[in-house]
Amino acid sequence: MKNPVFVVPDAYRAMMDLAEATKKTGVPETTHHLVHLRASQINGCSVCVHMHAAELREAGESEERIDTVAAWREAPFFTDAERAALALTEAVTRLADRPDPVPDEVYEEAAKHYDEQQLAGLILSIAQINVWNRVNAATRQVAGQRP
């Protein structure tokens, strides 16, 4: 089927409005892209993996950073703030994988690097990419194709 955001009136605009709102919270754009790439890898959304890796390249990010997002814990290419955002991304994306979906230590580490508005923006950004991943996977959208 066609992507549901283009079937339901105003759905695409709502998704884009949420993305714009999260960009205004002070979280670096690169961090949003890293978060989107990591959640998309976890969710197996080829459309979003392809798109967010390309966005990172266009933003001037190195191939070593893009290539190692899935192994960010072991790779030396990420800042402490980015690591906190990636840990939060994994927790929020994998809610059903553990009894305490977002452990206090994950949240507290993120809160060390982001103020309340930034943390709210980050959580909404993670939620938004998870919506995109689920919509794309459910309707078998194909990486590299435009709607």
C-alpha positions as CSV (number, residue, x, y, z in Angstrom):
1,M,0.0,0.0,0.0
2,K,1.0,3.6,-0.3
3,N,2.6,5.0,2.8
4,P,-0.2,5.8,5.3
5,V,1.1,9.3,6.0
6,F,0.1,10.1,2.4
7,V,-3.3,8.4,2.7
8,V,-4.6,10.0,5.9
9,P,-5.2,13.7,5.4
10,D,-2.8,15.9,7.4
11,A,-0.8,13.0,8.8
12,Y,2.4,13.9,6.8
13,R,2.1,17.5,7.9
14,A,1.7,16.4,11.5
15,M,4.8,14.3,11.4
16,M,6.8,17.0,9.8
17,D,5.5,19.6,12.3
18,L,6.7,17.3,15.1
19,A,10.1,17.0,13.5
20,E,10.4,20.8,13.2
21,A,9.4,21.3,16.8
22,T,12.1,18.9,18.0
23,K,14.7,20.7,16.0
24,K,13.9,23.9,17.9
25,T,14.8,22.4,21.3
26,G,18.6,22.9,21.1
27,V,19.5,19.3,20.4
28,P,22.2,19.3,17.7
29,E,20.9,18.3,14.3
30,T,23.7,15.6,14.1
31,T,22.4,14.1,17.3
32,H,18.9,13.8,15.8
33,H,20.3,12.1,12.7
34,L,22.4,9.7,14.9
35,V,19.3,8.8,17.0
36,H,17.2,8.3,13.9
37,L,19.8,6.1,12.3
38,R,20.2,4.0,15.5
39,A,16.4,3.5,16.0
40,S,16.0,2.6,12.4
41,Q,18.8,0.0,12.6
42,I,17.1,-1.6,15.6
43,N,13.7,-1.6,13.8
44,G,15.0,-2.8,10.5
45,C,13.6,0.1,8.6
46,S,15.7,0.2,5.4
47,V,14.0,3.4,4.2
48,C,15.1,5.3,7.3
49,V,18.5,3.6,7.6
50,H,19.3,4.7,4.0
51,M,17.9,8.2,4.5
52,H,19.5,9.0,7.8
53,A,22.9,7.7,6.8
54,A,22.7,9.9,3.7
55,E,21.7,12.9,5.9
56,L,24.7,12.3,8.1
57,R,27.0,12.2,5.0
58,E,25.4,15.4,3.6
59,A,26.0,17.0,7.0
60,G,29.7,16.2,6.7
61,E,29.8,13.3,9.1
62,S,32.7,10.8,8.7
63,E,32.1,7.4,7.3
64,E,33.6,5.9,10.5
65,R,30.9,7.6,12.6
66,I,28.1,6.5,10.3
67,D,29.5,3.0,10.0
68,T,29.8,2.5,13.7
69,V,26.5,3.8,15.0
70,A,25.3,0.3,15.7
71,A,28.4,-0.3,17.8
72,W,28.5,3.1,19.4
73,R,29.5,1.6,22.8
74,E,32.7,0.1,21.5
75,A,33.6,2.9,18.9
76,P,35.6,5.9,20.0
77,F,33.9,8.3,17.6
78,F,31.1,9.6,19.8
79,T,30.8,12.3,22.4
80,D,29.5,11.6,25.9
81,A,26.3,13.5,25.0
82,E,25.8,11.5,21.8
83,R,26.4,8.2,23.8
84,A,23.7,9.3,26.3
85,A,21.3,10.1,23.4
86,L,22.0,6.7,21.7
87,A,21.5,4.8,25.0
88,L,18.2,6.6,25.5
89,T,17.3,5.8,21.9
90,E,17.9,2.1,22.4
91,A,15.9,2.1,25.7
92,V,12.9,4.0,24.2
93,T,13.0,1.9,21.0
94,R,13.2,-1.4,22.8
95,L,10.5,-0.8,25.4
96,A,9.3,-4.5,25.6
97,D,12.8,-5.9,26.0
98,R,13.1,-5.3,29.7
99,P,11.0,-4.9,32.8
100,D,12.3,-1.3,33.3
101,P,12.2,0.0,29.8
102,V,14.1,3.2,30.5
103,P,16.4,2.6,33.5
104,D,17.1,5.5,35.8
105,E,20.8,5.4,34.9
106,V,20.0,5.8,31.2
107,Y,17.6,8.7,31.9
108,E,20.0,10.4,34.4
109,E,23.0,10.2,32.1
110,A,20.9,11.8,29.3
111,A,19.8,14.5,31.8
112,K,23.4,15.3,32.5
113,H,23.9,16.4,28.9
114,Y,20.5,17.8,28.0
115,D,18.3,20.3,29.8
116,E,14.6,19.6,30.2
117,Q,13.5,21.1,26.9
118,Q,16.3,19.3,25.0
119,L,15.5,16.0,26.8
120,A,11.9,16.4,25.9
121,G,12.9,17.1,22.2
122,L,15.1,14.1,22.2
123,I,12.4,11.8,23.5
124,L,9.9,13.2,21.0
125,S,12.4,12.7,18.2
126,I,13.0,9.1,19.2
127,A,9.2,8.5,19.4
128,Q,8.8,10.1,16.0
129,I,11.4,8.0,14.2
130,N,9.8,4.9,15.8
131,V,6.5,5.9,14.2
132,W,8.1,6.3,10.8
133,N,9.9,3.0,11.2
134,R,6.7,1.1,12.1
135,V,4.7,2.7,9.3
136,N,7.4,2.0,6.7
137,A,7.9,-1.6,7.9
138,A,4.2,-2.3,8.1
139,T,3.6,-1.2,4.5
140,R,6.9,-2.5,3.1
141,Q,8.3,0.7,1.9
142,V,11.5,0.3,-0.2
143,A,14.7,2.2,0.5
144,G,15.7,4.7,-2.2
145,Q,12.2,5.0,-3.6
146,R,10.2,8.2,-3.3
147,P,6.5,8.1,-2.6
